Amino acid sequence: MGSRNVFAWLAAGLMAAALALALVPATGTSAGVRQAPAAGRLPLAGAIVGIDPGHNGLNYTSPAFLARKVWNGRERERCDTTGTRTAGGYTEARFTWNVAVYLRADLIRMGARVVMTRTGNHGLGPCVDTRARILDRAHANVSIDIHADYGPRSGRGFTVLEPVADGPDNRVIGSSLRLGRDVHAMMLRDTAIRVSDYYGRDGYISRSDLAGLNLTTMPKVLIESGNMNNAADAALLVRPGVQQAIAAALAAAIARFLSGR
């Protein structure tokens, strides 16, 4: 091998070694130097997200349990209700659980740690105040309460329910309103369900009588995803594809909110 070829070979080897070192992820940072985020970092990595699927599949079996009075932040209210159902018997509890399961999977894929207020659709409760405390104690960064409504037969559409300052939630009113706007926007973008034409105003309403909103210590809203008493809405809400679309819209809203956009 000639000297010129030797020098060329050495130069190529040094360049390859330098490139290899540049591609090795750093294990620490030098003083005054901020480490760049790792490539491919999941958008919700490090976030804790709370999901409260309304009601439960066996709530109807214990009227005494549901009638217990709990403190909702302003007054005493019932522990919970059975929830509503479509004319065909498809329950709100089943709908909210299905959407929550789809949403949990979406959020986990995005890197979040997810906290649920119930573990299935074959039990009682928990009461509405306990649901709020489960998410508060988990130190969730953001939470969503999932429901469906029972309105007039002629009424259609979703409504975002937002908290009113009452003490525990005073510090998160502004952030909850911002979350509500994101949920509203993503529901319109990603689902076939339009804003409510019978409840609230332009798809929003403030509620001061719900434990889930009154007792929250993180940004939270409640979504009435549609009207189960309306035949057209009900036909949508029972479909797995629509439930998946609602979950995807909520996941997109949560990601948008946490990104600060």
Secondary structure, 3 states (H helix, E strand, C coil): CCHHHHHHHHHHHHHHHHHHHHHCCCCCCCCCCCCCCCCCCCCCCCCEEEEEECCCCCHHHCHHHHHCEEECCCCEEECCCCCCECCCCCEHHHHHHHHHHHHHHHHHHCCCEEEECCCCCCCCCCCHHHHHHHHHHCCCCEEEEEEEECCCCCCCCEEEEEECCCCCCHHHHHHHHHHHHHHHHHHHHHCCCCECCCCCECCEEEECCCHHHHCCCCCEEEEEEEECCCHHHHHHHCCHHHHHHHHHHHHHHHHHHHHCC
